[in-house]
Amino acid sequence: MSREYHLDLIVNYGAAPIIVPRVSGVHMLLDSFEPIHGVLLCEGEDIDPSLYDAELTGLSEEEIEDIRKLHASDTAIDREKDSIELRLAKLCLERNIPYLGICRGSQILNVACGGTLYQDIETELSKKCTAEEKKVVHMNYENYDGHRHVVRLVENTPLHEWFKDSLDNGEMEISVNSYHHQGVKRLAQRFVPMAFAPDGLIEGFYDPDAYNPDEGKFIMGLQFHPERMRDQNLFFIIRDVQLHTG
């Protein structure tokens, strides 16, 4: 059985995780959840491409079929899950509830606000990257848990603030894990990037108008999995929520 690292993280900081159930009427239950101190939305299958402008990707039917074969476990669409998670993300946006989206959770957040996704990064982005040093492998099935690539931090963003004391000689790069074949294509207008992969893919973003660390307030998405990296710098966000909500 795989470890539920994200639940371990929440418990270690003294908070009590509540898992949203997959039951009939859960959409109405979401509206009645009070108080919600924060929402952590994690990994899962690809989001239904009809929920964003997927028709603009220009992918052929043959390319789409190849993508489905290569990423069979990810491309099985779960429309009920999409509906529940989009409603949950929008609830956080409406009520200014702290929200951290990891991997799929960051993509849900972007789509909920009108952003779009690459249906397949390798097909739409990586193969068009001519400079060898900018090419990035975002999914490596042969070294699934060990695979890493660098991301460049954007100065004066929360992600940069968390790491600036550990960066050497003004370096702005950190190494992150990578388990995805999709990612943010057009970032929703309300968000600001926090990190980029060498190929230009956005690996982290946040809403600057909702960010108030003194009050434990934030709405952000990370494409990588900090809970699997076990790096204390990336746990500040969970700690801050708990400090300001009891």
C-alpha positions as CSV (number, residue, x, y, z in Angstrom):
1,M,0.0,0.0,0.0
2,S,1.3,3.4,-0.9
3,R,1.9,6.0,1.8
4,E,-0.6,8.8,2.1
5,Y,2.1,11.4,2.5
6,H,-0.2,14.4,2.3
7,L,-2.3,13.1,5.2
8,D,0.8,12.5,7.2
9,L,1.9,16.0,6.6
10,I,-1.4,17.5,7.8
11,V,-1.5,15.3,10.9
12,N,2.1,16.1,11.8
13,Y,1.2,19.8,12.1
14,G,-1.7,19.1,14.4
15,A,-4.6,19.4,12.0
16,A,-7.4,16.9,11.4
17,P,-7.9,15.9,7.8
18,I,-11.4,15.3,6.6
19,I,-11.7,13.3,3.4
20,V,-14.6,14.4,1.1
21,P,-16.7,11.3,0.4
22,R,-17.8,10.1,-3.0
23,V,-21.5,9.8,-2.0
24,S,-24.8,10.9,-3.5
25,G,-25.5,14.6,-2.8
26,V,-21.9,15.4,-2.0
27,H,-22.2,18.7,-3.9
28,M,-24.8,19.9,-1.4
29,L,-22.7,18.6,1.5
30,L,-19.8,20.8,0.3
31,D,-21.9,23.9,0.7
32,S,-22.7,23.0,4.3
33,F,-19.1,22.3,5.4
34,E,-18.3,24.8,8.1
35,P,-15.8,25.8,9.2
36,I,-13.3,24.8,6.4
37,H,-9.8,25.8,7.6
38,G,-8.2,24.8,4.3
39,V,-8.4,22.5,1.3
40,L,-5.7,20.2,0.0
41,L,-6.4,18.7,-3.4
42,C,-4.0,16.2,-4.8
43,E,-3.4,13.8,-7.7
44,G,-5.7,11.8,-9.9
45,E,-6.8,11.2,-13.5
46,D,-6.7,13.7,-16.3
47,I,-9.4,16.3,-16.2
48,D,-12.1,16.0,-18.9
49,P,-10.7,18.1,-21.8
50,S,-14.2,19.3,-22.6
51,L,-14.0,21.5,-19.5
52,Y,-11.4,23.7,-21.1
53,D,-10.4,24.7,-24.7
54,A,-8.9,21.3,-25.6
55,E,-10.2,21.6,-29.2
56,L,-7.6,24.3,-29.7
57,T,-4.7,22.0,-29.2
58,G,-4.7,20.8,-32.8
59,L,-3.9,17.2,-31.7
60,S,-4.9,14.6,-34.3
61,E,-7.1,11.6,-33.4
62,E,-4.0,9.4,-33.9
63,E,-2.0,11.5,-31.5
64,I,-4.8,11.4,-28.9
65,E,-5.0,7.6,-29.2
66,D,-1.2,7.3,-28.7
67,I,-1.4,9.5,-25.6
68,R,-4.2,7.3,-24.2
69,K,-2.1,4.2,-24.7
70,L,1.0,5.6,-23.1
71,H,-0.8,7.1,-20.1
72,A,-3.6,4.6,-19.8
73,S,-4.0,5.0,-16.0
74,D,-4.3,8.8,-16.2
75,T,-6.5,9.2,-19.3
76,A,-9.5,7.4,-17.9
77,I,-11.8,10.4,-17.3
78,D,-13.8,10.6,-14.1
79,R,-16.5,13.2,-14.7
80,E,-18.0,12.9,-11.2
81,K,-14.7,13.5,-9.6
82,D,-14.1,16.5,-11.9
83,S,-17.5,17.9,-10.9
84,I,-16.9,17.5,-7.2
85,E,-13.4,18.9,-7.2
86,L,-14.3,21.9,-9.4
87,R,-17.1,22.8,-7.1
88,L,-14.8,22.5,-4.1
89,A,-12.2,24.7,-5.8
90,K,-14.9,27.3,-6.6
91,L,-16.1,27.2,-3.0
92,C,-12.6,28.1,-1.8
93,L,-12.4,30.9,-4.3
94,E,-15.8,32.3,-3.2
95,R,-15.1,32.1,0.5
96,N,-11.4,32.8,0.4
97,I,-10.7,29.5,2.0
98,P,-7.0,28.5,1.9
99,Y,-6.4,26.1,-1.0
100,L,-3.3,24.2,-2.0
101,G,-3.6,22.2,-5.2
102,I,-0.9,19.6,-5.9
103,C,-0.5,18.1,-9.4
104,R,-4.1,17.5,-10.6
105,G,-5.2,19.8,-7.8
106,S,-3.3,22.7,-9.3
107,Q,-4.8,21.9,-12.8
108,I,-8.3,21.8,-11.3
109,L,-7.7,25.3,-9.8
110,N,-6.6,26.7,-13.1
111,V,-9.5,25.2,-15.0
112,A,-12.0,26.4,-12.3
113,C,-10.8,30.0,-13.0
114,G,-10.9,29.8,-16.8
115,G,-7.4,28.6,-17.6
116,T,-6.5,25.8,-20.0
117,L,-4.2,22.7,-20.0
118,Y,-1.8,20.9,-22.3
119,Q,-3.5,17.6,-23.0
120,D,0.0,16.1,-23.4
121,I,3.1,18.1,-22.6
122,E,5.5,16.0,-24.6
123,T,3.3,16.2,-27.8
124,E,2.4,19.9,-27.5
125,L,5.4,21.4,-25.8
126,S,8.5,19.2,-25.4
127,K,8.8,18.1,-29.0
128,K,8.6,21.8,-30.2
129,C,11.5,22.7,-27.8
130,T,14.5,23.1,-30.2
131,A,17.1,23.9,-27.6
132,E,18.4,20.6,-26.0
133,E,19.1,22.2,-22.6
134,K,15.5,23.3,-22.4
135,K,13.9,19.9,-22.9
136,V,12.4,18.4,-19.8
137,V,11.1,14.9,-19.1
138,H,8.0,15.4,-17.0
139,M,7.0,11.7,-16.7
140,N,9.5,8.9,-16.4
141,Y,7.9,5.6,-15.8
142,E,11.2,3.8,-15.5
143,N,12.3,5.9,-12.6
144,Y,8.9,7.0,-11.3
145,D,9.7,8.1,-7.7
146,G,13.3,9.0,-8.3
147,H,12.9,11.3,-11.3
148,R,13.7,15.0,-10.8
149,H,14.1,18.1,-12.9
150,V,14.9,21.7,-12.0
151,V,12.5,24.6,-11.9
152,R,13.4,28.2,-11.8
153,L,11.8,30.2,-9.0
154,V,10.2,33.6,-9.7
155,E,11.6,36.3,-7.4
156,N,9.5,37.7,-4.6
157,T,6.8,34.9,-4.8
158,P,5.9,32.7,-1.8
159,L,7.9,29.7,-3.3
160,H,11.0,31.9,-3.6
161,E,10.5,33.2,0.0
162,W,10.4,29.7,1.3
163,F,13.7,28.7,-0.4
164,K,15.7,32.0,-0.5
165,D,17.8,31.2,2.6
166,S,18.9,27.8,1.1
167,L,19.8,29.1,-2.4
168,D,23.5,29.5,-3.1
169,N,25.0,32.6,-4.5
170,G,21.8,34.0,-5.9
171,E,20.8,30.8,-7.6
172,M,17.1,30.6,-8.4
173,E,16.7,26.9,-9.2
174,I,15.5,24.0,-7.1
175,S,15.1,20.3,-8.0
176,V,11.6,18.8,-7.9
177,N,9.9,15.5,-8.6
178,S,7.6,15.1,-11.6
179,Y,4.7,12.7,-12.2
180,H,2.6,14.3,-14.8
181,H,2.0,14.4,-18.6
182,Q,-0.4,17.3,-18.5
183,G,0.1,20.9,-17.1
184,V,-1.0,24.5,-17.3
185,K,-1.1,25.9,-20.8
186,R,-2.9,29.2,-20.3
187,L,-2.8,30.4,-16.7
188,A,-6.0,31.9,-15.5
189,Q,-5.8,35.7,-15.2
190,R,-6.1,36.0,-11.5
191,F,-2.9,33.9,-10.9
192,V,0.8,34.7,-11.0
193,P,3.5,32.1,-11.8
194,M,5.9,31.1,-9.0
195,A,8.1,28.7,-10.9
196,F,8.9,27.5,-14.5
197,A,10.5,24.4,-15.9
198,P,13.3,25.0,-18.4
199,D,10.8,24.3,-21.3
200,G,8.6,27.1,-20.0
201,L,5.9,25.0,-18.3
202,I,4.4,26.7,-15.2
203,E,5.2,24.5,-12.2
204,G,3.7,26.7,-9.5
205,F,1.3,29.7,-9.3
206,Y,-0.7,31.7,-6.7
207,D,-3.3,34.4,-6.3
208,P,-1.4,37.5,-5.0
209,D,-4.7,39.1,-3.9
210,A,-5.6,36.1,-1.7
211,Y,-2.1,35.7,-0.2
212,N,-1.7,36.8,3.5
213,P,0.7,34.6,5.4
214,D,0.1,36.5,8.6
215,E,-3.5,35.2,8.5
216,G,-2.7,31.9,7.0
217,K,-4.5,32.8,3.7
218,F,-3.5,31.6,0.3
219,I,-4.8,30.1,-2.9
220,M,-2.1,28.3,-4.9
221,G,-1.1,25.4,-7.1
222,L,2.1,23.3,-7.4
223,Q,2.6,20.9,-10.2
224,F,5.1,18.8,-8.3
225,H,4.6,16.8,-5.1
226,P,6.2,18.5,-2.1
227,E,4.6,15.9,0.3
228,R,6.7,13.2,-1.4
229,M,9.9,15.3,-1.3
230,R,9.8,15.6,2.5
231,D,11.5,18.9,2.3
232,Q,10.7,21.1,5.3
233,N,10.8,24.3,3.3
234,L,7.7,23.2,1.4
235,F,5.8,22.4,4.6
236,F,5.5,26.1,5.7
237,I,2.2,26.5,4.0
238,I,0.5,23.7,6.0
239,R,2.1,25.0,9.2
240,D,0.8,28.5,8.6
241,V,-2.7,27.4,8.1
242,Q,-2.7,25.4,11.3
243,L,-1.1,28.3,13.3
244,H,-3.8,30.7,12.3
245,T,-6.9,28.4,12.6
246,G,-6.2,26.8,15.9
